[in-house]
Amino acid sequence: MKLDEVLSSDPEIMSGAVCFAGTRVPVEALFSNLAIGLSLAEFLEEFPTVTDEQAEAALIFGGEHLKSFDRWQNFESAA
């Protein structure tokens, strides 16, 4: 799946927040819902405009991005 099929950002939609392509659902909603204990299936039930392929691709993209983040030791001190 291509990135533009998964994510989009438009200043006219949700004030430019990164959303799932073709929806008004911010990607942040996925991570926030998972953080409070909802399953991926529950998230998809709550946000039916997001496809399971989009959600899974966003999680993979996030995981890959974190792999390249080499400054974790500074994360705690900045928080």
N, C-alpha and C positions, 0 to 999 in steps of 0.2 A: 504494500500500500504506500502510495506517495505521500509525502509530508503534507502537501496541500489538500489531500483527501482526508487528512486527520485533523489538522489545525488550521485556524485562520484568525486574522486580526484585522478589524476594520473600525476606524474611529467612529463610524456611524452605528456600530453594533456593540452594545455593552461597554460603551466608552473606550473601545479599543482593546479590551481584555482579550487574551488568547482564548478562543472558544473552539469547540469541536466544529469542524467544517460543516456548513449547512445548518447550523443550529445557533441558538442563543445561550448555550450552556458553556460557562467558563470551564476550562480544563481544571482550574483550581477546585471546582466542585467535586471532581473525581477524587482528588487527593484528600480533600477535607472530609468527604464521606468515608473513605477508607480509614482515615485516621481516627474517626470516632467509632469504628468497629463495623460499619456496614460492609457486606460482601460486594463483590463486583456485580453479582446477579441482582442484589438489592438496588445498587446504584442504577443499573440499567433499567430496572423496573420503575424507578423514580424519574428517570430521564429517558423516556422512550425514543426521543429523537437522536440519541447517541447510539451508534451501532456497537456491537460487541467488538468488532474489528477495530473501530476507532479507539475504544477504551483500552484494548490490549496494546495497540500500537503506541498510544500515549504512555502507557506504563513502561513499555520496552524503551521508548525514546528517553524517558526520564531516567531509567536505569543506566542506559548507555551514557547519558550526559554525566551522571554522577561518577561513573567509572573514570572519567577524564578529569574530575575535579580533584586536584592534588593539594588543596589547602585546608583539609579537614581539621588539622591541628589548630588553625586560627578561627574555626567556626565557633567553638565554645567561648573563646575570649571575646568575640565580637557580639555574642548574644547577650 
